[in-house]
């Protein structure tokens, strides 16, 4: 189960990276999908589609993150020192040696 969720999580991460890189950049730095019109979508329609896709992928990514955290929490149960059985009684401290005068 954890392996399946982890694979889905990684695919969502790759999808998020791809969709974010396709979005038009405000500063013109990294946007791959910017440019002239004449495509399948108008620039506003494309922006709305990419924004919604990013939001859906991000929500699914956060969901798989929470699921992975819950699944991983089952493997490491917190233990208290007080709950563990004692194997031996604590050692008695030795008395300090008193120097004998001669």
C-alpha positions as a Markdown table, in Angstrom:
| # | Residue | x | y | z |
|---|---|---|---|---|
| 1 | Unk | 0.0 | 0.0 | 0.0 |
| 2 | Unk | 2.8 | 2.4 | 0.9 |
| 3 | Unk | 4.7 | 1.7 | -2.3 |
| 4 | Unk | 1.6 | 2.4 | -4.4 |
| 5 | Unk | 0.9 | 5.7 | -2.6 |
| 6 | Unk | 4.6 | 6.7 | -2.9 |
| 7 | Unk | 4.5 | 6.0 | -6.7 |
| 8 | Unk | 1.4 | 8.1 | -7.0 |
| 9 | Unk | 3.0 | 10.8 | -4.9 |
| 10 | Unk | 6.1 | 10.9 | -7.2 |
| 11 | Unk | 3.9 | 11.0 | -10.3 |
| 12 | Unk | 1.9 | 14.0 | -8.8 |
| 13 | Unk | 5.2 | 15.8 | -8.1 |
| 14 | Unk | 6.4 | 15.3 | -11.7 |
| 15 | Unk | 3.0 | 16.5 | -13.0 |
| 16 | Unk | 3.1 | 19.6 | -10.8 |
| 17 | Unk | 6.6 | 20.4 | -12.1 |
| 18 | Unk | 5.4 | 20.1 | -15.7 |
| 19 | Unk | 2.2 | 22.1 | -15.2 |
| 20 | Unk | 4.0 | 24.9 | -13.3 |
| 21 | Unk | 6.6 | 25.1 | -16.1 |
| 22 | Unk | 3.9 | 25.4 | -18.7 |
| 23 | Unk | 2.3 | 28.4 | -17.1 |
| 24 | Unk | 3.0 | 31.8 | -18.4 |
| 25 | Unk | 5.6 | 33.6 | -16.3 |
| 26 | Unk | 4.8 | 37.2 | -15.2 |
| 27 | Unk | 8.4 | 38.2 | -15.5 |
| 28 | Unk | 9.1 | 36.3 | -18.7 |
| 29 | Unk | 11.8 | 34.2 | -17.1 |
| 30 | Unk | 10.8 | 30.5 | -17.0 |
| 31 | Unk | 7.5 | 30.3 | -18.8 |
| 32 | Unk | 7.6 | 27.7 | -21.5 |
| 33 | Unk | 4.0 | 27.9 | -22.5 |
| 34 | Unk | 3.8 | 31.6 | -23.1 |
| 35 | Unk | 3.7 | 33.2 | -26.5 |
| 36 | Unk | 1.4 | 34.2 | -29.3 |
| 37 | Unk | -2.2 | 33.2 | -29.6 |
| 38 | Unk | -3.8 | 31.1 | -32.4 |
| 39 | Unk | -3.7 | 27.9 | -30.4 |
| 40 | Unk | -6.4 | 25.6 | -29.1 |
| 41 | Unk | -7.1 | 27.9 | -26.1 |
| 42 | Unk | -7.1 | 31.6 | -25.7 |
| 43 | Unk | -4.5 | 32.8 | -23.3 |
| 44 | Unk | -7.2 | 33.4 | -20.6 |
| 45 | Unk | -8.7 | 29.9 | -21.1 |
| 46 | Unk | -5.3 | 28.3 | -21.0 |
| 47 | Unk | -4.4 | 30.2 | -17.8 |
| 48 | Unk | -7.6 | 29.0 | -16.2 |
| 49 | Unk | -7.1 | 25.4 | -17.2 |
| 50 | Unk | -3.5 | 25.4 | -16.0 |
| 51 | Unk | -4.4 | 27.1 | -12.7 |
| 52 | Unk | -7.1 | 24.6 | -12.0 |
| 53 | Unk | -4.9 | 21.7 | -13.0 |
| 54 | Unk | -2.2 | 23.1 | -10.6 |
| 55 | Unk | -4.7 | 23.4 | -7.8 |
| 56 | Unk | -6.0 | 19.9 | -8.3 |
| 57 | Unk | -2.5 | 18.3 | -8.5 |
| 58 | Unk | -1.4 | 20.3 | -5.4 |
| 59 | Unk | -4.4 | 19.2 | -3.4 |
| 60 | Unk | -3.8 | 15.5 | -4.4 |
| 61 | Unk | -0.1 | 16.0 | -3.6 |
| 62 | Unk | -0.9 | 17.3 | -0.1 |
| 63 | Unk | -3.4 | 14.4 | 0.4 |
| 64 | Unk | -0.8 | 11.8 | -0.5 |
| 65 | Unk | 1.7 | 13.5 | 1.7 |
| 66 | Unk | -0.7 | 13.2 | 4.7 |
| 67 | Unk | -1.4 | 9.6 | 3.8 |
| 68 | Unk | 2.3 | 8.7 | 3.6 |
| 69 | Unk | 2.9 | 10.4 | 7.0 |
| 70 | Unk | 0.1 | 8.4 | 8.5 |
| 71 | Unk | 1.4 | 5.1 | 7.0 |
| 72 | Unk | 4.9 | 5.8 | 8.1 |
| 73 | Unk | 3.8 | 6.6 | 11.6 |
| 74 | Unk | 2.6 | 3.0 | 12.1 |
| 75 | Unk | 6.1 | 1.7 | 11.7 |
| 76 | Unk | 7.7 | 3.7 | 14.5 |
| 77 | Unk | 5.5 | 3.6 | 17.5 |
| 78 | Unk | 6.7 | 5.8 | 20.4 |
| 79 | Unk | 8.1 | 4.0 | 23.3 |
| 80 | Unk | 8.5 | 5.2 | 26.8 |
| 81 | Unk | 11.3 | 4.1 | 29.1 |
| 82 | Unk | 8.7 | 3.6 | 31.8 |
| 83 | Unk | 6.8 | 1.0 | 29.7 |
| 84 | Unk | 9.7 | -1.2 | 29.2 |
| 85 | Unk | 10.3 | -4.1 | 31.6 |
| 86 | Unk | 13.3 | -3.7 | 33.8 |
| 87 | Unk | 15.9 | -6.5 | 33.2 |
| 88 | Unk | 17.8 | -5.9 | 36.4 |
| 89 | Unk | 17.6 | -3.8 | 39.5 |
| 90 | Unk | 19.6 | -0.6 | 39.3 |
| 91 | Unk | 23.1 | -1.0 | 40.7 |
| 92 | Unk | 23.7 | 0.4 | 44.2 |
| 93 | Unk | 26.3 | 3.2 | 44.2 |
| 94 | Unk | 29.5 | 2.1 | 45.9 |
| 95 | Unk | 30.5 | 3.9 | 49.0 |
| 96 | Unk | 33.5 | 6.2 | 48.6 |
| 97 | Unk | 36.7 | 4.7 | 49.9 |
| 98 | Unk | 37.9 | 6.3 | 53.1 |
| 99 | Unk | 41.6 | 6.8 | 53.2 |
| 100 | Unk | 43.2 | 5.0 | 56.1 |
| 101 | Unk | 45.9 | 6.9 | 57.9 |
| 102 | Unk | 49.0 | 5.0 | 58.8 |
